[in-house]
Protein backbone atom coordinates (compact mmCIF):
# COMPACT_ATOMS: atom_id res chain seq x y z
CA UNK A 1 0.00 0.00 0.00
CA UNK A 2 1.39 3.38 -0.99
CA UNK A 3 2.18 5.53 2.05
CA UNK A 4 0.30 8.78 2.38
CA UNK A 5 2.23 11.76 1.02
CA UNK A 6 3.79 14.18 3.46
CA UNK A 7 1.58 17.22 3.98
CA UNK A 8 2.88 20.31 2.16
CA UNK A 9 3.88 22.08 5.37
CA UNK A 10 6.16 19.21 6.38
CA UNK A 11 9.14 20.14 4.28
CA UNK A 12 12.11 17.86 3.93
CA UNK A 13 14.96 20.26 3.32
CA UNK A 14 17.71 19.42 0.88
CA UNK A 15 21.14 19.61 2.51
CA UNK A 16 22.67 21.19 -0.59
CA UNK A 17 22.33 24.67 -2.04
CA UNK A 18 22.42 28.15 -0.63
CA UNK A 19 19.97 27.19 2.12
CA UNK A 20 22.65 24.97 3.71
CA UNK A 21 25.28 27.62 3.04
CA UNK A 22 23.16 30.24 4.80
CA UNK A 23 22.72 28.02 7.82
CA UNK A 24 26.48 27.35 7.99
CA UNK A 25 27.11 31.09 7.73
CA UNK A 26 24.61 31.73 10.52
CA UNK A 27 26.40 29.22 12.78
CA UNK A 28 29.76 30.78 11.95
CA UNK A 29 28.50 34.26 12.85
CA UNK A 30 26.88 33.09 16.08
CA UNK A 31 23.36 33.72 14.74
CA UNK A 32 22.06 30.18 15.10
CA UNK A 33 21.02 30.78 18.71
CA UNK A 34 19.10 33.90 17.67
CA UNK A 35 17.38 31.94 14.91
CA UNK A 36 16.39 29.17 17.34
CA UNK A 37 15.03 31.77 19.74
CA UNK A 38 12.92 33.45 17.06
CA UNK A 39 11.58 30.19 15.66
CA UNK A 40 11.11 28.36 18.96
CA UNK A 41 7.48 29.48 19.50
CA UNK A 42 6.51 28.12 16.07
CA UNK A 43 5.40 24.52 15.51
CA UNK A 44 8.07 22.29 14.01
CA UNK A 45 6.42 22.22 10.57
CA UNK A 46 6.27 26.00 10.41
CA UNK A 47 9.91 26.30 11.52
CA UNK A 48 10.89 24.07 8.61
CA UNK A 49 8.77 26.17 6.24
CA UNK A 50 10.46 29.40 7.35
CA UNK A 51 13.92 27.88 7.02
CA UNK A 52 13.01 26.51 3.57
CA UNK A 53 12.80 30.07 2.25
CA UNK A 54 16.60 30.01 2.22
CA UNK A 55 16.69 27.01 -0.14
CA UNK A 56 18.65 27.91 -3.27
CA UNK A 57 15.92 26.50 -5.52
CA UNK A 58 13.44 29.01 -4.09
CA UNK A 59 15.84 31.88 -4.81
CA UNK A 60 16.33 30.69 -8.41
CA UNK A 61 12.61 30.95 -9.07
CA UNK A 62 12.70 34.58 -8.02
CA UNK A 63 15.21 35.38 -10.75
CA UNK A 64 13.32 33.32 -13.32
CA UNK A 65 10.10 35.08 -12.29
CA UNK A 66 11.81 38.43 -12.92
CA UNK A 67 12.78 37.24 -16.41
CA UNK A 68 9.19 36.17 -17.08
CA UNK A 69 7.58 39.36 -15.78
CA UNK A 70 9.84 41.81 -17.63
CA UNK A 71 8.54 41.34 -21.23
CA UNK A 72 4.79 41.42 -20.50
CA UNK A 73 4.23 45.17 -20.14
CA UNK A 74 6.66 45.92 -22.97
CA UNK A 75 4.11 44.47 -25.42
CA UNK A 76 0.91 45.30 -23.56
CA UNK A 77 1.09 48.47 -21.46
CA UNK A 78 4.34 50.41 -21.85
CA UNK A 79 4.18 49.99 -25.62
CA UNK A 80 0.74 51.63 -25.55
CA UNK A 81 2.24 54.83 -24.08
CA UNK A 82 4.94 54.89 -26.78
CA UNK A 83 2.39 54.36 -29.55
CA UNK A 84 0.07 57.04 -28.17
CA UNK A 85 2.94 59.55 -27.97
CA UNK A 86 3.78 58.65 -31.58
CA UNK A 87 0.28 59.75 -32.60
CA UNK A 88 -1.21 56.30 -33.17
CA UNK A 89 -5.00 56.33 -32.71
CA UNK A 90 -6.61 54.51 -29.78
CA UNK A 91 -8.28 51.83 -31.89
CA UNK A 92 -4.95 50.81 -33.46
CA UNK A 93 -3.14 50.90 -30.10
CA UNK A 94 -5.60 48.50 -28.48
CA UNK A 95 -5.65 46.20 -31.51
CA UNK A 96 -1.87 45.94 -31.31
CA UNK A 97 -2.39 44.51 -27.83
CA UNK A 98 -3.44 41.35 -29.70
CA UNK A 99 0.28 40.59 -29.95
CA UNK A 100 -0.13 39.36 -26.37
CA UNK A 101 -2.47 36.64 -27.68
CA UNK A 102 0.68 34.52 -27.93
CA UNK A 103 0.16 33.92 -24.20
CA UNK A 104 -3.32 32.58 -25.02
CA UNK A 105 -2.10 30.12 -27.68
CA UNK A 106 1.06 28.86 -25.97
CA UNK A 107 -0.60 25.49 -25.40
CA UNK A 108 -0.20 24.86 -29.14
CA UNK A 109 3.59 24.64 -29.00
CA UNK A 110 3.94 23.75 -25.29
CA UNK A 111 4.27 19.99 -26.03
CA UNK A 112 7.03 20.71 -28.56
CA UNK A 113 8.97 22.72 -25.99
CA UNK A 114 8.52 19.81 -23.62
CA UNK A 115 9.86 17.19 -26.04
CA UNK A 116 11.88 18.68 -28.92
CA UNK A 117 15.65 18.96 -28.27
CA UNK A 118 17.44 22.04 -29.57
CA UNK A 119 20.66 21.77 -31.58
CA UNK A 120 23.82 23.32 -30.11
CA UNK A 121 21.98 24.81 -27.12
CA UNK A 122 20.86 21.28 -26.22
CA UNK A 123 24.16 20.85 -24.40
CA UNK A 124 22.70 22.95 -21.60
CA UNK A 125 19.94 20.41 -21.03
CA UNK A 126 16.32 20.27 -22.18
CA UNK A 127 14.92 22.98 -19.91
CA UNK A 128 17.88 25.34 -19.85
CA UNK A 129 18.36 25.20 -23.62
CA UNK A 130 14.78 26.29 -24.27
CA UNK A 131 15.06 28.96 -21.59
CA UNK A 132 18.21 30.38 -23.17
CA UNK A 133 16.57 30.30 -26.61
CA UNK A 134 13.41 32.08 -25.43
CA UNK A 135 15.29 34.69 -23.41
CA UNK A 136 17.65 35.41 -26.29
CA UNK A 137 14.65 35.80 -28.60
CA UNK A 138 13.06 38.28 -26.17
CA UNK A 139 16.24 40.37 -26.27
CA UNK A 140 16.26 40.22 -30.06
CA UNK A 141 12.61 41.32 -30.20
CA UNK A 142 13.31 44.28 -27.91
CA UNK A 143 16.27 45.40 -30.00
CA UNK A 144 14.20 44.97 -33.18
CA UNK A 145 11.37 47.10 -31.75
CA UNK A 146 13.84 49.80 -30.72
CA UNK A 147 15.15 50.01 -34.29
CA UNK A 148 11.90 51.41 -35.73
CA UNK A 149 9.75 54.48 -35.16
CA UNK A 150 6.08 53.37 -35.02
CA UNK A 151 5.02 56.74 -36.41
CA UNK A 152 6.61 55.81 -39.77
CA UNK A 153 7.06 52.01 -39.58
CA UNK A 154 4.18 50.69 -37.52
CA UNK A 155 4.20 47.18 -39.12
CA UNK A 156 7.84 46.71 -38.03
CA UNK A 157 6.94 47.72 -34.47
CA UNK A 158 4.02 45.28 -34.54
CA UNK A 159 6.33 42.49 -35.72
CA UNK A 160 8.71 43.23 -32.85
CA UNK A 161 5.82 43.02 -30.39
CA UNK A 162 4.81 39.63 -31.82
CA UNK A 163 8.39 38.32 -31.50
CA UNK A 164 8.61 39.48 -27.88
CA UNK A 165 5.21 37.99 -26.98
CA UNK A 166 5.93 34.63 -28.64
CA UNK A 167 9.32 34.32 -26.95
CA UNK A 168 7.96 35.42 -23.56
CA UNK A 169 5.06 32.94 -23.76
CA UNK A 170 7.54 30.17 -24.63
CA UNK A 171 9.66 31.16 -21.64
CA UNK A 172 6.58 30.86 -19.40
CA UNK A 173 5.99 27.30 -20.60
CA UNK A 174 9.57 26.30 -19.81
CA UNK A 175 9.65 27.99 -16.40
CA UNK A 176 6.42 26.25 -15.36
CA UNK A 177 7.95 22.89 -16.29
CA UNK A 178 11.27 23.76 -14.62
CA UNK A 179 9.52 24.72 -11.37
CA UNK A 180 7.64 21.42 -11.22
CA UNK A 181 10.75 19.32 -11.95
CA UNK A 182 13.26 21.26 -9.85
CA UNK A 183 11.75 20.56 -6.43
CA UNK A 184 9.57 18.12 -4.53
CA UNK A 185 5.84 18.88 -4.18
CA UNK A 186 6.30 20.07 -0.59
CA UNK A 187 8.43 23.00 -1.80
CA UNK A 188 6.17 24.02 -4.70
CA UNK A 189 4.18 26.63 -2.78
CA UNK A 190 7.37 28.49 -1.85
CA UNK A 191 8.69 28.09 -5.39
CA UNK A 192 5.49 29.65 -6.73
CA UNK A 193 5.58 32.48 -4.19
CA UNK A 194 9.17 33.31 -5.11
CA UNK A 195 8.30 33.20 -8.81
CA UNK A 196 5.32 35.56 -8.37
CA UNK A 197 7.41 38.01 -6.32
CA UNK A 198 10.11 38.05 -9.01
CA UNK A 199 7.46 38.37 -11.71
CA UNK A 200 6.02 41.47 -10.08
CA UNK A 201 9.47 43.03 -9.71
CA UNK A 202 10.06 42.39 -13.41
CA UNK A 203 6.76 44.12 -14.20
CA UNK A 204 7.81 47.03 -11.97
CA UNK A 205 11.07 47.43 -13.92
CA UNK A 206 9.43 47.23 -17.36
CA UNK A 207 6.46 49.34 -16.28
CA UNK A 208 7.45 52.04 -13.82
CA UNK A 209 11.16 51.70 -14.63
CA UNK A 210 10.71 52.18 -18.38
CA UNK A 211 8.36 55.15 -17.91
CA UNK A 212 10.70 56.80 -15.41
CA UNK A 213 13.60 56.31 -17.82
CA UNK A 214 11.58 57.73 -20.70
CA UNK A 215 10.67 60.76 -18.58
CA UNK A 216 14.32 61.22 -17.57
CA UNK A 217 15.51 61.11 -21.18
CA UNK A 218 12.68 63.27 -22.54
CA UNK A 219 14.23 66.46 -23.99
CA UNK A 220 10.93 68.31 -23.56
CA UNK A 221 10.57 69.09 -27.27
CA UNK A 222 7.71 66.73 -27.99
CA UNK A 223 7.72 63.14 -29.21
CA UNK A 224 11.25 61.77 -29.71
CA UNK A 225 11.53 58.14 -30.96
CA UNK A 226 15.18 58.02 -29.82
CA UNK A 227 14.02 58.20 -26.19
CA UNK A 228 11.86 55.09 -26.51
CA UNK A 229 14.53 53.31 -28.55
CA UNK A 230 16.94 53.80 -25.64
CA UNK A 231 14.32 52.54 -23.20
CA UNK A 232 13.76 49.31 -25.13
CA UNK A 233 17.48 48.69 -25.61
CA UNK A 234 17.95 49.17 -21.88
CA UNK A 235 15.21 46.62 -21.20
CA UNK A 236 17.00 44.19 -23.54
CA UNK A 237 20.16 44.64 -21.45
CA UNK A 238 18.20 44.08 -18.22
CA UNK A 239 16.71 40.91 -19.73
CA UNK A 240 20.25 39.53 -19.76
CA UNK A 241 19.79 38.88 -16.03
CA UNK A 242 17.43 36.04 -16.90
CA UNK A 243 19.90 34.60 -19.39
CA UNK A 244 22.69 34.68 -16.79
CA UNK A 245 20.40 32.89 -14.34
CA UNK A 246 19.72 30.18 -16.92
CA UNK A 247 23.43 29.63 -17.48
CA UNK A 248 24.25 29.17 -13.78
CA UNK A 249 21.27 27.13 -12.50
CA UNK A 250 21.39 23.33 -12.75
CA UNK A 251 19.25 21.30 -15.13
CA UNK A 252 16.45 19.61 -13.15
CA UNK A 253 16.03 15.86 -13.04
CA UNK A 254 13.34 14.82 -15.48
CA UNK A 255 10.20 13.04 -14.39
CA UNK A 256 9.68 9.46 -15.68
CA UNK A 257 6.56 10.36 -17.67
CA UNK A 258 8.46 13.21 -19.36
CA UNK A 259 11.31 10.94 -20.38
CA UNK A 260 8.87 8.31 -21.60
CA UNK A 261 7.22 10.87 -23.88
CA UNK A 262 10.45 11.17 -25.89
CA UNK A 263 10.26 7.75 -27.52
CA UNK A 264 9.40 9.37 -30.84
CA UNK A 265 12.18 10.40 -33.17
CA UNK A 266 13.37 13.93 -33.68
CA UNK A 267 12.14 13.66 -37.28
CA UNK A 268 8.59 13.06 -36.02
CA UNK A 269 8.84 16.10 -33.80
CA UNK A 270 10.17 18.28 -36.62
CA UNK A 271 7.37 17.17 -38.94
CA UNK A 272 4.85 18.19 -36.31
CA UNK A 273 6.62 21.56 -35.97
CA UNK A 274 6.18 21.93 -39.72
CA UNK A 275 2.44 21.38 -39.38
CA UNK A 276 2.19 24.06 -36.69
CA UNK A 277 4.25 26.56 -38.71
CA UNK A 278 2.16 26.02 -41.85
CA UNK A 279 -1.08 26.24 -39.86
CA UNK A 280 0.13 29.50 -38.31
CA UNK A 281 0.94 30.81 -41.78
CA UNK A 282 -2.58 29.84 -42.90
CA UNK A 283 -4.02 31.73 -39.92
CA UNK A 284 -2.04 34.89 -40.67
CA UNK A 285 -2.85 34.69 -44.37
CA UNK A 286 -6.53 34.20 -43.64
CA UNK A 287 -6.59 37.02 -41.11
CA UNK A 288 -5.08 39.44 -43.63
CA UNK A 289 -7.30 38.23 -46.49
CA UNK A 290 -10.45 38.64 -44.38
CA UNK A 291 -9.70 42.28 -43.51
CA UNK A 292 -11.71 43.78 -46.38
CA UNK A 293 -14.70 41.39 -45.99
CA UNK A 294 -14.77 42.13 -42.24
CA UNK A 295 -14.88 45.87 -42.93
CA UNK A 296 -17.75 45.31 -45.33
CA UNK A 297 -19.65 43.24 -42.76
CA UNK A 298 -19.13 45.93 -40.11
CA UNK A 299 -20.41 48.62 -42.44
CA UNK A 300 -23.42 46.50 -43.37
CA UNK A 301 -24.29 45.81 -39.75
CA UNK A 302 -23.91 49.48 -38.88
CA UNK A 303 -26.14 50.49 -41.80
CA UNK A 304 -28.74 47.99 -40.58
CA UNK A 305 -28.93 49.79 -37.24
CA UNK A 306 -26.31 47.97 -35.18
CA UNK A 307 -24.17 50.25 -33.03
CA UNK A 308 -20.71 50.87 -34.46
CA UNK A 309 -18.75 49.26 -31.58
CA UNK A 310 -20.93 46.14 -31.66
CA UNK A 311 -20.77 45.98 -35.47
CA UNK A 312 -16.97 46.16 -35.42
CA UNK A 313 -16.76 43.61 -32.62
CA UNK A 314 -19.00 41.13 -34.45
CA UNK A 315 -17.14 41.59 -37.72
CA UNK A 316 -13.80 41.20 -35.97
CA UNK A 317 -14.98 38.07 -34.20
CA UNK A 318 -16.09 36.57 -37.52
CA UNK A 319 -12.71 37.48 -39.00
CA UNK A 320 -10.87 35.77 -36.14
CA UNK A 321 -13.10 32.69 -36.31
CA UNK A 322 -12.59 32.46 -40.07
CA UNK A 323 -8.81 32.67 -39.72
CA UNK A 324 -8.80 30.01 -36.99
CA UNK A 325 -11.03 27.76 -39.10
CA UNK A 326 -8.63 28.12 -42.02
CA UNK A 327 -5.70 27.19 -39.79
CA UNK A 328 -7.62 24.15 -38.51
CA UNK A 329 -8.45 22.99 -42.03
CA UNK A 330 -4.82 23.42 -43.11
CA UNK A 331 -3.54 21.44 -40.11
CA UNK A 332 -6.09 18.64 -40.68
CA UNK A 333 -5.16 18.40 -44.36
CA UNK A 334 -1.44 18.23 -43.59
CA UNK A 335 -1.99 15.48 -41.01
CA UNK A 336 -4.24 13.58 -43.44
CA UNK A 337 -1.45 13.76 -46.03
CA UNK A 338 0.89 12.09 -43.54
CA UNK A 339 3.11 15.06 -42.71
CA UNK A 340 2.58 14.33 -38.99
CA UNK A 341 1.54 11.24 -37.06
CA UNK A 342 -2.05 10.91 -35.84
CA UNK A 343 -0.75 8.97 -32.84
CA UNK A 344 1.52 11.90 -32.03
CA UNK A 345 -1.47 14.22 -32.18
CA UNK A 346 -3.50 11.93 -29.93
CA UNK A 347 -0.85 11.58 -27.24
CA UNK A 348 0.15 15.23 -27.34
CA UNK A 349 -3.20 17.01 -27.44
CA UNK A 350 -6.15 14.62 -27.30
CA UNK A 351 -5.16 12.60 -24.21
CA UNK A 352 -4.88 15.62 -21.81
CA UNK A 353 -8.22 16.98 -23.03
CA UNK A 354 -9.87 13.55 -22.77
CA UNK A 355 -8.59 13.21 -19.21
CA UNK A 356 -10.22 16.51 -18.23
CA UNK A 357 -13.57 15.67 -19.84
CA UNK A 358 -13.39 12.19 -18.32
CA UNK A 359 -13.23 13.68 -14.84
CA UNK A 360 -15.96 16.29 -15.30
CA UNK A 361 -18.18 14.96 -18.09
CA UNK A 362 -20.69 17.46 -19.44
CA UNK A 363 -19.93 19.80 -16.54
CA UNK A 364 -16.51 20.35 -18.14
CA UNK A 365 -18.18 22.91 -20.41
CA UNK A 366 -19.29 24.88 -17.33
CA UNK A 367 -15.75 24.81 -15.96
CA UNK A 368 -14.27 25.94 -19.30
CA UNK A 369 -16.81 28.77 -19.55
CA UNK A 370 -15.74 29.97 -16.10
CA UNK A 371 -12.04 29.76 -16.98
CA UNK A 372 -12.54 31.65 -20.24
CA UNK A 373 -14.54 34.49 -18.73
CA UNK A 374 -13.25 34.95 -15.18
CA UNK A 375 -10.69 37.66 -16.02
CA UNK A 376 -12.79 39.42 -18.65
CA UNK A 377 -13.71 42.47 -16.49
CA UNK A 378 -10.14 43.58 -15.72
CA UNK A 379 -8.22 42.33 -18.77
CA UNK A 380 -10.72 43.84 -21.24
CA UNK A 381 -9.90 47.32 -19.93
CA UNK A 382 -6.19 46.69 -19.39
CA UNK A 383 -5.08 47.38 -22.97
CA UNK A 384 -6.45 50.92 -22.89
CA UNK A 385 -5.54 51.77 -19.28
CA UNK A 386 -2.30 53.60 -20.04
CA UNK A 387 -3.88 55.39 -23.00
CA UNK A 388 -6.62 56.49 -20.59
CA UNK A 389 -4.06 57.90 -18.15
CA UNK A 390 -2.37 59.89 -20.92
CA UNK A 391 -5.70 61.21 -22.19
CA UNK A 392 -6.62 62.23 -18.61
CA UNK A 393 -3.56 64.51 -18.57
CA UNK A 394 -1.25 62.54 -16.29
CA UNK A 395 2.50 62.68 -16.93
CA UNK A 396 4.77 59.67 -17.44
CA UNK A 397 6.22 60.24 -13.96
CA UNK A 398 2.75 60.17 -12.40
CA UNK A 399 1.76 57.07 -14.37
CA UNK A 400 4.97 55.34 -13.29
CA UNK A 401 4.54 56.24 -9.62
CA UNK A 402 0.86 55.53 -9.19
CA UNK A 403 0.13 52.74 -11.66
CA UNK A 404 3.36 50.79 -11.38
CA UNK A 405 4.95 51.41 -8.00
CA UNK A 406 1.90 51.70 -5.72
CA UNK A 407 -0.02 49.34 -7.97
CA UNK A 408 2.68 46.72 -7.50
CA UNK A 409 2.44 46.81 -3.71
CA UNK A 410 -1.36 46.78 -3.86
CA UNK A 411 -1.20 43.67 -6.06
CA UNK A 412 1.15 41.89 -3.67
CA UNK A 413 -1.09 42.78 -0.73
CA UNK A 414 -4.12 41.60 -2.68
CA UNK A 415 -2.43 38.28 -3.42
CA UNK A 416 -1.63 37.81 0.27
CA UNK A 417 -5.23 38.62 1.25
CA UNK A 418 -6.51 36.32 -1.49
CA UNK A 419 -4.53 33.45 0.00
CA UNK A 420 -5.93 34.12 3.47
CA UNK A 421 -9.49 34.34 2.12
CA UNK A 422 -9.04 31.06 0.25
CA UNK A 423 -7.92 29.38 3.48
CA UNK A 424 -10.87 30.80 5.41
CA UNK A 425 -13.76 30.33 2.95
CA UNK A 426 -12.35 27.89 0.38
CA UNK A 427 -11.18 28.35 -3.19
CA UNK A 428 -14.65 28.78 -4.70
CA UNK A 429 -15.65 31.35 -2.07
CA UNK A 430 -12.46 33.31 -2.71
CA UNK A 431 -13.11 33.02 -6.44
CA UNK A 432 -16.55 34.62 -6.00
CA UNK A 433 -15.24 37.46 -3.81
CA UNK A 434 -12.42 38.14 -6.27
CA UNK A 435 -14.86 38.33 -9.19
CA UNK A 436 -17.08 40.81 -7.33
CA UNK A 437 -14.14 43.07 -6.43
CA UNK A 438 -12.63 42.89 -9.94
CA UNK A 439 -15.89 44.08 -11.49
CA UNK A 440 -16.48 46.82 -8.89
CA UNK A 441 -12.94 48.19 -9.25
CA UNK A 442 -13.68 49.13 -12.86
CA UNK A 443 -16.25 51.61 -11.56
CA UNK A 444 -13.37 53.48 -9.89
CA UNK A 445 -11.98 54.18 -13.36
CA UNK A 446 -15.37 55.48 -14.45
CA UNK A 447 -15.19 57.89 -11.49
CA UNK A 448 -11.62 58.87 -12.44
CA UNK A 449 -12.87 59.78 -15.93
CA UNK A 450 -14.85 62.56 -14.26
CA UNK A 451 -11.78 63.90 -12.43
CA UNK A 452 -9.02 64.27 -15.07
CA UNK A 453 -5.61 65.22 -13.74
CA UNK A 454 -6.52 64.64 -10.07
CA UNK A 455 -3.86 62.39 -8.56
CA UNK A 456 -5.97 61.47 -5.51
CA UNK A 457 -8.56 59.83 -7.73
CA UNK A 458 -5.75 58.18 -9.73
CA UNK A 459 -4.34 56.72 -6.51
CA UNK A 460 -7.76 55.44 -5.39
CA UNK A 461 -8.50 53.83 -8.76
CA UNK A 462 -5.08 52.21 -9.12
CA UNK A 463 -4.81 50.85 -5.59
CA UNK A 464 -8.37 49.55 -5.66
CA UNK A 465 -7.92 47.90 -9.06
CA UNK A 466 -4.61 46.23 -8.22
CA UNK A 467 -5.77 45.11 -4.77
CA UNK A 468 -8.82 43.39 -6.27
CA UNK A 469 -6.80 41.97 -9.17
CA UNK A 470 -4.29 40.48 -6.73
CA UNK A 471 -7.03 38.78 -4.73
CA UNK A 472 -8.77 37.48 -7.85
CA UNK A 473 -5.49 36.20 -9.35
CA UNK A 474 -4.45 34.36 -6.19
CA UNK A 475 -7.81 32.59 -5.99
CA UNK A 476 -7.84 31.79 -9.71
CA UNK A 477 -4.34 30.31 -9.78
CA UNK A 478 -5.32 28.05 -6.89
CA UNK A 479 -8.46 27.03 -8.80
CA UNK A 480 -6.55 26.23 -12.02
CA UNK A 481 -3.96 24.24 -10.08
CA UNK A 482 -6.72 22.19 -8.44
CA UNK A 483 -8.20 21.40 -11.86
CA UNK A 484 -4.90 20.15 -13.33
CA UNK A 485 -4.18 16.42 -13.44
CA UNK A 486 -0.72 15.32 -12.31
CA UNK A 487 -0.49 13.13 -15.43
CA UNK A 488 -0.72 16.12 -17.80
CA UNK A 489 0.48 19.02 -15.68
CA UNK A 490 2.31 21.05 -18.34
CA UNK A 491 -0.21 20.65 -21.15
CA UNK A 492 -3.37 21.11 -19.07
CA UNK A 493 -2.04 24.10 -17.14
CA UNK A 494 -0.89 25.72 -20.39
CA UNK A 495 -4.32 25.05 -21.90
CA UNK A 496 -6.21 26.48 -18.91
CA UNK A 497 -4.00 29.57 -18.62
CA UNK A 498 -4.27 30.14 -22.39
CA UNK A 499 -8.06 29.89 -22.33
CA UNK A 500 -8.10 32.25 -19.34
CA UNK A 501 -6.76 35.17 -21.41
CA UNK A 502 -8.12 34.41 -24.89
CA UNK A 503 -11.59 36.03 -24.74
CA UNK A 504 -10.52 38.99 -22.55
CA UNK A 505 -7.60 39.85 -24.86
CA UNK A 506 -9.78 39.59 -27.97
CA UNK A 507 -12.31 41.97 -26.40
CA UNK A 508 -9.50 44.28 -25.26
CA UNK A 509 -8.51 44.74 -28.89
CA UNK A 510 -11.77 46.60 -29.53
CA UNK A 511 -11.46 48.85 -26.48
CA UNK A 512 -10.24 51.86 -28.44
CA UNK A 513 -13.13 51.72 -30.89
CA UNK A 514 -15.66 51.46 -28.06
CA UNK A 515 -14.14 54.44 -26.21
CA UNK A 516 -14.21 56.51 -29.40
CA UNK A 517 -17.93 55.82 -29.63
CA UNK A 518 -19.25 55.92 -26.03
CA UNK A 519 -16.51 57.64 -24.01
CA UNK A 520 -14.37 56.42 -21.13
CA UNK A 521 -16.96 56.48 -18.34
CA UNK A 522 -19.48 54.33 -20.23
CA UNK A 523 -16.70 52.00 -21.36
CA UNK A 524 -15.56 51.26 -17.81
CA UNK A 525 -19.13 50.80 -16.59
CA UNK A 526 -19.63 48.34 -19.45
CA UNK A 527 -16.50 46.35 -18.54
CA UNK A 528 -17.76 46.15 -14.95
CA UNK A 529 -21.05 44.73 -16.26
CA UNK A 530 -19.09 42.04 -18.12
CA UNK A 531 -18.17 40.62 -14.72
CA UNK A 532 -21.77 39.94 -13.68
CA UNK A 533 -22.24 36.68 -15.67
CA UNK A 534 -18.99 35.44 -14.12
CA UNK A 535 -20.63 35.49 -10.69
CA UNK A 536 -23.33 33.14 -11.94
CA UNK A 537 -20.74 30.78 -13.40
CA UNK A 538 -18.75 30.71 -10.14
CA UNK A 539 -21.90 29.90 -8.17
CA UNK A 540 -22.87 27.11 -10.57
CA UNK A 541 -19.35 25.65 -10.64
CA UNK A 542 -19.14 25.71 -6.83
CA UNK A 543 -22.38 23.74 -6.59
CA UNK A 544 -22.12 21.30 -9.48
CA UNK A 545 -18.44 21.09 -10.54
CA UNK A 546 -16.03 21.81 -7.67
CA UNK A 547 -12.37 20.80 -8.24
CA UNK A 548 -11.93 17.04 -7.95
CA UNK A 549 -8.97 15.21 -6.46
CA UNK A 550 -6.81 13.45 -9.03
Secondary structure by P-SEA (a helix, b strand, c coil): cccccccccccccccccaaaaaaaaaaaacaaaaaaaaaccccaaaaaaaaacccaaaaaaaaaaaaaaccccccccaaaaaaaaacccaaaaaaacccccccccccccccccccccccccccccaaaaaaaaaaaaaaaaaaaaaaccccccaaaaaaaaaaaaaaaaaaaaaaaaaaaaaccccaaaaaaaaaaaaaaaaaaaaaaaaaaaaaaacccccccaaaaaaaaaaaaaaaaaaaaaaaccccccccaaaaaaccccaaaaaaaaaaaaaaaaaaaaaaaaaaaaaaaaaaaaaaacccaaaaaaaaaaaaaaaaaaaaaaaaaaaaaaccccaaaaaaccaaaaaaaaaacccaaaaaaaaaacccccccccccaaaaaaaaacccaaaaaacccaaaaaaaaaaaaaaaaaaaaccaaaaaaaaaaaaaaaaaaaaaaaaccccaaaaaaaaaaaaaaaaaaaaaaaaaaaaacccccaaaaaaaaaaaacaaaaaaaaaaaaaaacccaaaaaaaaaaaaaaaaaaaaaaacccccccc
